Amino acid sequence: MDDAELYAKSSSLQQQFVNKVLQELWPALDWQCEQGTVLDVGCGAGDVTTYELLPRLPPGVSVLAVDISPAMIAKAADRFSGPRLCFRQLDIGTPRIEETDVWRLGPFPKVFSFFCLHWVQDQRLALQNIGKLLSPGGETVLIIVTGSPIYMMFETLSKSSRWSAYMMDYRQFEPPYVRTEDPVAVLTKYLHEAGFSVKTCRNEDSSYSSTDEQKVKNTITAINPFVGRIPQQQREAFLQDCVAEAYSNGTIRADTLPGGTVYSFPYSAMFAHAVKVHRVSRATSYSSNLHSNHTAGH
Ligand SMILES: C[S@@+](CC[C@H](N)C(=O)[O-])C[C@H]1O[C@@H](n2cnc3c(N)ncnc32)[C@H](O)[C@@H]1O
């Protein structure tokens, strides 16, 4: 099973958390204009876009879902492309967002990004790019992982003689907030710097639980960025070592309850709702055309 296929089968954790956050934040979003296209950044295999985002949107609104991985985009497009949903490749951490196809298709009234931005080390750049992709007054809803014992698990395995060669850069895969005392303060600061007014920003401890151990193992495998680097014939041994370490350091917990054993994977995630503050530039204020066009919006 390739990464995209495994991800397509293992996104229950993300779906549950996104559902909870959108239930809370949706009433605060502005839907005065019930037309246009919103952006979903880091859509993976497309399940969360299709099952959590699309059904909540007004029927006249479409989604452009983007991901850095061509394999994810191919998988998502194959499964979910339709009249209101299409997919494109985009690195939200690019220093040249203005040169991308996606930028040319904008600006967008909303940018959503669920469980993606923690992969981008340069948070300022990613948030500035989101600001550039939004129309003036546009809104963003972000969910970003801030911590989990899984990152200690990666660190431990990266020091083992058998796997170190494949994991030397493990720090690159840690969420940028994992060693931060107050991630909400840091994200809020970055959002202000990128021209946003912050409506909500919270960090929550959560956990994904199931009585099906395999589901929890698949979830941690789907978000393990090193699996694809391990030669095929050693992959099973790597996954076994990951699971052993996961139980040993608390990445997976097994609790025996009267109804059976419940397996859980603890993590913390931060979510934010922010509005791009509309600044009228000198050039725009002299212009007779006060409608926000593509250039003014960017
Ligand atoms: C854990 S998945 C989340 C997928 C989906 N949003 C969800 O909630 O289930 C994270 C996705 O972010 C993508 N990603 C990582 N870095 C990215 C970047 N710089 N730009 C766009 N997508 C990125 C990965 O390829 C992956 O598909």
The ligand as an SDF file (V2000), in Angstrom:
LIG
                    3D

 27 29  0  0  0  0  0  0  0  0999 V2000
   -1.8440   14.6780    7.5940 C   0  0  0  0  0  0  0  0  0  0  0  0
   -2.2270   15.1040    5.9400 S   0  0  0  0  0  0  0  0  0  0  0  0
   -3.7560   16.0000    6.1440 C   0  0  0  0  0  0  0  0  0  0  0  0
   -4.7220   15.7720    5.0230 C   0  0  0  0  0  0  0  0  0  0  0  0
   -6.1190   16.3820    5.2400 C   0  0  0  0  0  0  0  0  0  0  0  0
   -6.1000   17.8260    5.2710 N   0  0  0  0  0  0  0  0  0  0  0  0
   -6.7090   15.8490    6.5090 C   0  0  0  0  0  0  0  0  0  0  0  0
   -7.0340   16.6530    7.4070 O   0  0  0  0  0  0  0  0  0  0  0  0
   -6.8690   14.6320    6.6340 O   0  0  0  0  0  0  0  0  0  0  0  0
   -1.0840   16.3980    5.6170 C   0  0  0  0  0  0  0  0  0  0  0  0
   -0.9550   16.7420    4.1540 C   0  0  0  0  0  0  0  0  0  0  0  0
   -0.2190   17.9540    4.0360 O   0  0  0  0  0  0  0  0  0  0  0  0
    0.5650   17.8540    2.8640 C   0  0  0  0  0  0  0  0  0  0  0  0
    1.6430   18.8480    2.9280 N   0  0  0  0  0  0  0  0  0  0  0  0
    2.7800   18.7930    3.6530 C   0  0  0  0  0  0  0  0  0  0  0  0
    3.5280   19.8690    3.4140 N   0  0  0  0  0  0  0  0  0  0  0  0
    2.8490   20.6520    2.5430 C   0  0  0  0  0  0  0  0  0  0  0  0
    3.1280   21.9010    1.8920 C   0  0  0  0  0  0  0  0  0  0  0  0
    4.2700   22.5440    2.1170 N   0  0  0  0  0  0  0  0  0  0  0  0
    2.1960   22.4010    1.0440 N   0  0  0  0  0  0  0  0  0  0  0  0
    1.0430   21.7280    0.8060 C   0  0  0  0  0  0  0  0  0  0  0  0
    0.7350   20.5250    1.3650 N   0  0  0  0  0  0  0  0  0  0  0  0
    1.6330   19.9970    2.2190 C   0  0  0  0  0  0  0  0  0  0  0  0
    1.0640   16.4130    2.8680 C   0  0  0  0  0  0  0  0  0  0  0  0
    1.4740   15.9950    1.5670 O   0  0  0  0  0  0  0  0  0  0  0  0
   -0.1900   15.6720    3.3630 C   0  0  0  0  0  0  0  0  0  0  0  0
   -0.9590   15.1920    2.3030 O   0  0  0  0  0  0  0  0  0  0  0  0
  1  2  1  0
  2  3  1  0
  2 10  1  0
  3  4  1  0
  4  5  1  0
  5  6  1  0
  5  7  1  0
  7  8  2  0
  7  9  1  0
 10 11  1  0
 11 12  1  0
 11 26  1  0
 12 13  1  0
 13 14  1  0
 13 24  1  0
 14 15  1  0
 14 23  1  0
 15 16  2  0
 16 17  1  0
 17 18  1  0
 17 23  2  0
 18 19  1  0
 18 20  2  0
 20 21  1  0
 21 22  2  0
 22 23  1  0
 24 25  1  0
 24 26  1  0
 26 27  1  0
M  CHG  2   2   1   9  -1
M  END
$$$$
